[in-house]
């Protein structure tokens, strides 16, 4: 099964990326994922379910430790017919 996760970390800082946002991006870029897209107000990553779930676990733990007060995420199954 393939998954796509969309996520943001807060609080926002429009002047420069907060530490928790940088950490989230580093976690996702270092994971064994097929695609990572980083944007100013949201990020996406895609890959096999086990890799995505492992990366999400690490991202949640590390961003909260780095000062995130909220992490919003959505996980979707991709590439399979809906039953």
N, C-alpha and C positions, 0 to 999 in steps of 0.2 A: 504494500500500500504506500502511496506517495502522499505527502502532506505539504501544505503551504501554510506558513504562519505569518501573520501581520502583527506588528507590535510597535508600541510607543512607550517611552518612559517619561516620567514627570518628576519634578517640575521642569517646565520649559525655560530656556534662556535663549532669547533671540540674538544675543550678541556673540556668544560662543557656546559650543557644545558642552553641556555639563559632564562631569566625570562619569556619572551613571550611564549616559548615552554613549559615550566613547567605549565604556566597558561592554555594553550590550553589542555594539558593532564588532568589537574585537572577538567576543565569544562566538558570534555567528560566523565571522570570517574564518576563524580557526577551526570550526566544526567541519565535519565531513559532509557538507551539503552541496547540492548541485548548482544552486543559484542563491545569491544574496544581493538584494537591492537596498541601498541605504538612501533615505531621503530626509529632508529637514523636518518633516512632521510625521513620518511613518517609515517603517522598514518592512521588507518581506524577505523570507527565506523559504527554500523549497528543497525537498529531498526525500529519501526513504524514511518511513515512519520512525524507525528506531533512532536514526541520526537526528531527526527534527526534535523528537521528544527529549533526547539527551541534551541537545543544544538549548532547548527551552528551559529545562531544569537548571542548567548551569547559568543561563542568562538571568533567570529570576533570582537565583541565590546571589549572584555576583552584583547585579545592579542594585538590589536592596542593600547589600553590604556597602555599596559605593554611594548611597544617599538617595536613591529613588524613593519617592513617597507613594508612587502609583505606577503600576505597569499594566497596560491594557493590551490584550492580545486576542486574536481570533485564529482558530485553526480550522482549515478546510481540507477535506480529502480531494485530491485532484487526479485526473486521468482515469477515473473509473466511472462507470455508469451508475447513476443513482438508482437504488432499489426501492 
